[in-house]
Amino acid sequence: MNKVILFANTDWYLYNFRLSLAYRLRDMGHEVVLISPPGEYGPRLRELGFRWHAVPMIRRSLNPLRELNLVLWLARLFREERAALVHGFTIKSAVYGSLGAKLAGVPARVNSVAGLGYVFTSRDLKARMLRPVVRRVLRLALDGDGCALILQNPDDVQMFKTARLVDESAIHLIKGSGVNCSRFKARPADAPLSREPLRALLAARMLWDKGIAEFIDAARALKREGRSIRFILAGMPDAGNPASIERATIEGWVAEGLVEWRGHVSDMPALLAETDVMVLPSYREGLPKSLIEAAACALPLITTDAPGCREVVSVNGEDGLIVPVRDAVALANALRLLDDDRALARKLGLAARDKALREFDEAIVIDRTLGVYQTLAPAHQAAPSSVGIAR
């Protein structure tokens, strides 16, 4: 039996994005260890029968000594666990996990970078200053024998190739973490068109770079016109991210009558069943799961012409509506169009579901991820039908 360690920057991510991968690995006979900073989902992972370790990682820390100690802590853990493969998700977990795995002599290291995060999307001086340093660290951590890099969109693939951060042969394109499309139900195709107020949902972490300011500006403009569109936010601020929006700011929008705020939502299928259009005016993504979940429900999508987003909505007017990044006027125009033309909204939603079933179902994504594991399996490892890392 091989031991696989999955490492993410939050236990919430492991629970919501990689649980199906963990189940598949366990069903194949592998021992699975999940690690992340502490949180409320760690105990839930244990209740499901997985081993979970709390990692002493502070996501916003830039203290060199603390970060070095974290890498050494990870190396000790990987050595004690005798891990066969370590898979890190998001930049910090990928970099530190890979460095720790190198020190521990782990034979296979897989790193999934789902978007390039604050350092590469923000215009802040701090972010711009960090970019050259981050690029050098990425090259050190993510390159070398026994290492594979999974990216979620072609823009990120091109960026890594242009920057020569890793050998091109180590790069694999897998679109997202996948969605269990059977959990997300489409409304019957012959259901009558509703003339109730359009319900527009933005479901994401409450970060400025998700385009939430543009969503609010569009709400303000359309309400000023007398439109009855309901603007709904779902998600929480993320204190570990410099782009996080203050709770007081969100509550101010609610008090102004611009939006409804649902906070954290654990039952996304139920929320999407009460939604008419999904909006994500993000500045950059890996591959946004909220859009795919909405697509699986046959909801029309409005998103930006941004990396990651354009993988879900690729043809404007066919599988969704595309607006420019940071353009609240265009976003308002797209919402106005769907408010006035409910038949178009339905058509776009059905096309989005067809695409989700073809490209983004989690079974497809997991199969491809296991295929990457197989490329790193030593030649002497047991056959897939036995205990080796299998497709």
MIDRENTI-22804 format. One line per 2 residues: their letters; for each residue y, z, x of C-alpha. Coordinates in Angstrom, 1 decimal. Last residue first. Layout:
BEGIN
a> Y:Z:X ~ ...
***
This chain:
BEGIN
ra> 5.5:-13.3:-5.2 ~ 3.7:-10.7:-3.2
ig> 4.5:-8.0:-0.6 ~ 1.0:-7.3:0.6
vs> -1.4:-5.0:-1.2 ~ -4.2:-7.3:-2.4
sp> -3.6:-10.4:-4.5 ~ -0.7:-11.4:-2.3
aa> -2.9:-11.5:0.7 ~ -2.8:-8.7:3.3
qh> -0.2:-8.8:6.1 ~ -1.2:-10.4:9.4
ap> 1.6:-13.0:9.2 ~ 4.2:-10.3:8.7
al> 6.0:-10.3:5.3 ~ 9.6:-11.5:5.7
tq> 9.2:-14.7:3.6 ~ 7.3:-12.7:1.1
yv> 10.2:-10.4:0.4 ~ 12.3:-13.5:-0.4
gl> 9.7:-14.6:-2.9 ~ 9.8:-11.1:-4.4
tr> 13.5:-11.8:-5.1 ~ 12.7:-15.1:-6.7
di> 10.1:-13.6:-9.0 ~ 12.6:-10.9:-9.9
vi> 15.3:-13.4:-10.8 ~ 13.1:-15.5:-13.0
ae> 11.7:-12.4:-14.8 ~ 15.3:-11.2:-15.2
df> 16.3:-14.1:-17.4 ~ 19.3:-15.8:-15.9
er> 18.7:-19.6:-15.6 ~ 17.0:-21.1:-18.6
la> 17.3:-18.3:-21.1 ~ 20.9:-17.6:-20.1
kd> 21.7:-21.4:-20.4 ~ 20.4:-21.6:-24.0
ra> 22.3:-18.4:-24.9 ~ 25.6:-19.9:-23.6
al> 25.0:-23.1:-25.6 ~ 24.5:-21.0:-28.8
gl> 27.7:-19.1:-28.1 ~ 29.8:-22.2:-27.5
kr> 28.7:-23.6:-30.8 ~ 29.4:-20.3:-32.6
al> 32.9:-20.1:-31.2 ~ 33.6:-23.7:-32.1
ar> 32.6:-22.9:-35.7 ~ 34.9:-19.9:-35.6
dd> 38.0:-22.1:-34.9 ~ 41.2:-20.2:-35.4
dl> 40.2:-17.0:-33.6 ~ 38.4:-19.1:-31.0
lr> 41.6:-21.0:-30.2 ~ 43.8:-17.9:-30.2
la> 41.5:-16.3:-27.7 ~ 41.7:-19.3:-25.4
na> 45.5:-19.3:-25.7 ~ 45.8:-15.6:-25.0
la> 43.7:-16.2:-21.8 ~ 46.0:-19.1:-20.8
va> 49.0:-16.9:-21.2 ~ 47.4:-14.0:-19.3
dr> 46.9:-16.1:-16.2 ~ 45.6:-14.0:-13.3
vp> 42.7:-16.4:-12.6 ~ 42.8:-19.7:-14.5
vi> 41.0:-20.0:-17.8 ~ 37.5:-21.2:-18.6
lg> 36.0:-21.3:-22.1 ~ 32.3:-21.3:-22.8
de> 29.1:-23.3:-22.4 ~ 30.7:-26.7:-23.4
gn> 34.4:-26.3:-23.7 ~ 34.9:-25.7:-20.0
vs> 31.8:-26.6:-18.1 ~ 30.3:-24.0:-15.7
vv> 30.5:-20.7:-17.6 ~ 27.9:-18.5:-16.0
er> 28.2:-19.9:-12.5 ~ 32.0:-20.1:-12.9
cg> 32.2:-16.4:-13.2 ~ 30.5:-15.8:-9.8
pa> 33.4:-17.2:-7.9 ~ 36.5:-17.6:-10.1
dt> 37.6:-20.2:-12.7 ~ 38.0:-17.3:-15.2
ti> 36.1:-16.1:-18.2 ~ 35.9:-16.6:-22.0
lp> 32.4:-16.5:-23.4 ~ 31.1:-17.3:-26.9
la> 28.3:-14.9:-28.0 ~ 24.8:-16.2:-28.3
ca> 23.3:-12.7:-27.7 ~ 21.8:-13.9:-24.4
aa> 25.4:-15.1:-23.5 ~ 26.7:-11.6:-24.1
ei> 24.1:-10.2:-21.7 ~ 24.9:-12.9:-19.2
ls> 28.6:-12.2:-19.4 ~ 28.1:-8.5:-18.9
kp> 25.8:-9.2:-15.9 ~ 28.7:-10.8:-13.9
lg> 27.4:-12.8:-10.9 ~ 28.9:-11.8:-7.6
er> 32.3:-11.6:-9.0 ~ 35.9:-12.6:-8.2
ys> 39.3:-12.3:-10.0 ~ 37.9:-11.3:-13.3
pl> 39.1:-12.6:-16.7 ~ 35.9:-11.3:-18.4
vm> 36.0:-11.8:-22.2 ~ 33.1:-11.6:-24.6
vd> 33.6:-13.0:-28.1 ~ 32.5:-11.9:-31.6
te> 31.3:-8.3:-31.0 ~ 29.4:-5.9:-33.2
al> 25.9:-7.0:-32.1 ~ 27.3:-6.8:-28.5
la> 27.8:-3.1:-28.9 ~ 24.2:-2.6:-30.2
pm> 22.7:-4.6:-27.4 ~ 24.9:-2.7:-24.9
ds> 23.4:0.7:-25.7 ~ 24.6:3.0:-22.9
vh> 28.3:2.5:-23.4 ~ 30.7:4.3:-21.1
gr> 34.2:4.4:-22.5 ~ 34.7:2.8:-25.9
we> 38.4:2.0:-25.6 ~ 40.1:0.3:-28.5
vl> 43.0:-1.8:-27.4 ~ 46.7:-2.6:-28.0
ge> 47.7:0.2:-30.4 ~ 50.2:1.8:-28.0
av> 48.1:4.9:-28.0 ~ 45.1:2.9:-26.8
wg> 47.2:1.3:-24.0 ~ 48.4:4.8:-23.0
ei> 44.8:6.0:-22.9 ~ 44.0:3.2:-20.4
ta> 46.9:4.3:-18.2 ~ 45.9:8.0:-18.4
re> 42.4:7.1:-17.3 ~ 43.8:5.6:-14.1
is> 42.6:2.1:-13.3 ~ 40.3:1.8:-10.3
ap> 41.2:-0.8:-7.6 ~ 40.6:1.7:-4.7
ng> 36.9:2.0:-5.9 ~ 35.0:5.3:-5.7
ad> 36.9:6.8:-8.6 ~ 35.4:4.1:-10.9
pm> 37.2:4.1:-14.3 ~ 34.8:3.8:-17.2
ga> 33.4:0.9:-19.3 ~ 34.0:-0.7:-22.6
li> 37.3:-2.2:-23.7 ~ 37.9:-3.6:-27.1
fr> 40.7:-5.9:-28.3 ~ 40.6:-6.4:-32.1
is> 42.3:-9.6:-33.2 ~ 44.6:-9.2:-36.2
rg> 47.2:-11.7:-35.0 ~ 50.8:-10.9:-36.0
er> 52.3:-12.9:-33.2 ~ 53.2:-9.7:-31.4
kl> 49.5:-8.8:-31.6 ~ 48.8:-12.0:-29.7
ar> 51.3:-11.3:-26.9 ~ 50.2:-7.6:-26.5
aa> 46.6:-8.5:-26.5 ~ 47.1:-11.2:-23.9
di> 49.0:-8.8:-21.7 ~ 46.2:-6.2:-22.0
fe> 43.5:-8.8:-21.1 ~ 45.7:-9.9:-18.2
ai> 45.9:-6.3:-16.9 ~ 42.2:-6.0:-17.3
gk> 41.5:-8.9:-15.0 ~ 38.3:-7.4:-13.5
dw> 40.4:-6.9:-10.3 ~ 42.3:-4.1:-12.0
lm> 39.2:-2.0:-12.3 ~ 37.9:-0.2:-15.4
ra> 34.2:-1.0:-14.7 ~ 33.2:-3.8:-17.1
al> 32.9:-4.7:-20.7 ~ 35.8:-6.8:-22.1
la> 35.2:-7.3:-25.8 ~ 37.1:-9.5:-28.3
rl> 36.4:-8.7:-32.0 ~ 37.9:-11.4:-34.2
pe> 39.3:-10.0:-37.5 ~ 37.0:-10.8:-40.4
rs> 36.7:-14.5:-41.3 ~ 33.0:-14.5:-40.5
lp> 31.0:-17.7:-40.4 ~ 27.9:-17.5:-42.5
ad> 24.6:-16.9:-40.7 ~ 22.6:-20.2:-40.2
ap> 22.1:-19.7:-36.5 ~ 20.8:-16.2:-37.0
ra> 22.6:-13.8:-34.7 ~ 21.3:-13.7:-31.2
kf> 19.3:-10.7:-30.0 ~ 19.6:-9.1:-26.6
rs> 16.5:-7.2:-25.6 ~ 14.4:-10.4:-25.2
cn> 16.9:-11.7:-22.7 ~ 16.0:-9.0:-20.2
vg> 18.9:-9.8:-17.9 ~ 18.8:-10.8:-14.2
sg> 20.1:-9.3:-11.0 ~ 22.4:-12.2:-10.4
ki> 21.9:-15.8:-9.5 ~ 19.6:-15.9:-6.4
lh> 20.9:-17.8:-3.4 ~ 19.0:-17.0:-0.2
ia> 20.6:-16.8:3.3 ~ 18.3:-16.1:6.3
se> 18.0:-19.7:7.3 ~ 21.8:-19.9:7.6
dv> 21.8:-17.4:10.4 ~ 24.2:-14.6:9.6
lr> 28.0:-14.0:9.7 ~ 28.7:-17.6:10.6
at> 32.1:-17.3:8.9 ~ 31.6:-20.8:7.3
kf> 28.0:-19.9:6.3 ~ 29.0:-16.5:4.9
mq> 31.8:-18.1:2.9 ~ 29.7:-21.0:1.7
vd> 27.0:-18.6:0.3 ~ 29.7:-16.5:-1.3
dp> 31.1:-19.6:-3.1 ~ 27.5:-20.7:-4.0
nq> 26.9:-17.5:-6.1 ~ 24.6:-14.5:-6.1
li> 23.9:-13.9:-2.4 ~ 20.6:-12.6:-1.0
la> 20.6:-11.9:2.8 ~ 17.3:-11.7:4.7
cg> 16.5:-9.8:7.9 ~ 13.2:-9.6:9.8
dg> 14.9:-11.0:12.9 ~ 18.6:-10.7:13.2
dl> 21.8:-10.7:11.1 ~ 23.0:-8.4:8.4
al> 24.2:-5.4:10.4 ~ 26.1:-6.8:13.3
rl> 27.6:-9.7:11.4 ~ 28.6:-7.5:8.5
vr> 30.3:-5.1:11.0 ~ 32.3:-7.9:12.4
rv> 33.4:-9.2:9.0 ~ 34.3:-5.7:7.9
vp> 36.6:-5.3:10.9 ~ 38.3:-8.6:10.2
rl> 38.7:-7.7:6.5 ~ 40.1:-4.2:6.9
mr> 43.7:-5.2:7.5 ~ 43.7:-7.4:4.4
ak> 42.3:-4.5:2.3 ~ 44.9:-2.0:3.6
ld> 47.7:-4.5:3.0 ~ 46.7:-4.9:-0.6
rs> 46.0:-8.4:-1.9 ~ 42.6:-7.2:-3.1
tf> 39.6:-9.5:-3.5 ~ 37.9:-9.4:0.0
vy> 38.2:-5.6:0.7 ~ 37.8:-4.7:-2.9
gl> 34.4:-6.3:-3.4 ~ 32.6:-9.2:-1.8
ga> 30.4:-10.2:-4.7 ~ 26.9:-9.0:-5.2
vs> 25.7:-8.6:-1.6 ~ 22.0:-8.2:-1.7
nv> 20.4:-7.2:1.7 ~ 16.8:-7.4:2.6
ra> 15.4:-5.7:5.7 ~ 11.8:-6.1:6.9
pv> 10.1:-4.5:9.9 ~ 11.7:-1.0:9.7
ga> 12.2:0.0:13.3 ~ 14.2:3.2:12.4
lk> 17.3:2.0:14.2 ~ 17.1:-1.4:12.5
ag> 16.6:0.3:9.1 ~ 19.7:2.5:9.6
ls> 21.8:-0.6:10.4 ~ 20.3:-2.4:7.4
gy> 21.0:0.5:5.0 ~ 24.5:1.0:6.4
va> 25.4:-2.7:5.9 ~ 23.6:-3.2:2.6
sk> 24.7:0.1:1.1 ~ 28.3:-0.6:2.0
it> 28.2:-4.2:0.8 ~ 26.4:-4.0:-2.5
fg> 22.6:-3.6:-2.7 ~ 20.3:-2.6:0.1
hv> 16.6:-3.5:0.2 ~ 14.5:-1.7:2.8
la> 11.0:-2.9:3.6 ~ 7.8:-1.4:5.2
ar> 9.2:2.1:5.1 ~ 7.5:4.8:7.2
ee> 9.1:7.5:4.9 ~ 10.0:9.6:7.9
rf> 11.4:6.7:9.8 ~ 13.4:5.5:6.7
lr> 14.8:9.0:6.2 ~ 15.7:9.4:9.9
al> 17.5:6.0:9.9 ~ 19.4:6.9:6.8
wl> 20.7:10.1:8.3 ~ 21.7:8.2:11.4
vl> 23.6:5.7:9.3 ~ 25.3:8.6:7.4
nl> 26.2:10.4:10.7 ~ 27.9:7.2:11.9
er> 29.9:7.0:8.6 ~ 31.0:10.6:8.9
lp> 32.1:10.1:12.5 ~ 34.0:6.9:11.7
nl> 35.9:8.4:8.7 ~ 36.5:5.5:6.3
sr> 35.2:7.2:3.2 ~ 35.6:5.5:-0.1
ri> 31.9:5.5:-1.0 ~ 31.1:9.0:0.1
mp> 27.4:8.9:1.1 ~ 25.2:12.0:1.4
va> 22.2:10.1:-0.1 ~ 20.3:11.7:-3.0
hw> 16.6:10.8:-2.9 ~ 14.6:9.3:-5.8
rf> 10.9:9.1:-6.2 ~ 10.0:7.2:-9.3
gl> 8.0:8.5:-12.3 ~ 10.4:7.6:-15.1
er> 11.6:11.2:-15.2 ~ 12.6:10.7:-11.5
lr> 14.8:7.8:-12.4 ~ 16.4:10.0:-15.1
pg> 17.1:12.7:-12.5 ~ 19.0:10.2:-10.4
ye> 20.9:8.9:-13.4 ~ 23.4:11.8:-13.5
gp> 24.7:11.2:-10.0 ~ 24.0:11.8:-6.3
ps> 24.6:9.0:-3.8 ~ 21.7:6.5:-3.8
il> 18.0:6.2:-3.0 ~ 15.0:4.8:-4.8
vv> 11.5:5.0:-3.3 ~ 8.9:2.6:-4.5
eh> 5.2:2.8:-3.5 ~ 3.7:-0.7:-3.9
gm> 0.7:-1.4:-6.2 ~ 2.0:-4.5:-8.0
dr> 2.9:-2.4:-11.0 ~ 5.2:-0.4:-8.7
lr> 6.9:-3.5:-7.5 ~ 7.4:-4.7:-11.0
ya> 8.7:-1.4:-12.2 ~ 11.2:-1.2:-9.3
ls> 12.4:-4.8:-10.1 ~ 12.9:-3.8:-13.7
lr> 14.9:-0.7:-12.7 ~ 17.3:-2.8:-10.6
fn> 20.4:-3.3:-12.6 ~ 20.9:-0.4:-15.0
yl> 19.0:2.5:-13.3 ~ 19.7:1.4:-9.7
yw> 23.4:0.7:-10.5 ~ 23.8:4.1:-12.2
dt> 22.3:5.8:-9.2 ~ 25.3:4.5:-7.3
na> 25.9:2.9:-3.9 ~ 22.4:1.3:-3.9
fl> 19.3:1.6:-1.8 ~ 15.8:0.3:-2.8
iv> 13.0:1.5:-0.5 ~ 9.7:-0.3:-0.5
kn> 6.5:1.3:0.8 ~ 3.5:-0.9:1.3
m> 0.0:0.0:0.0
***
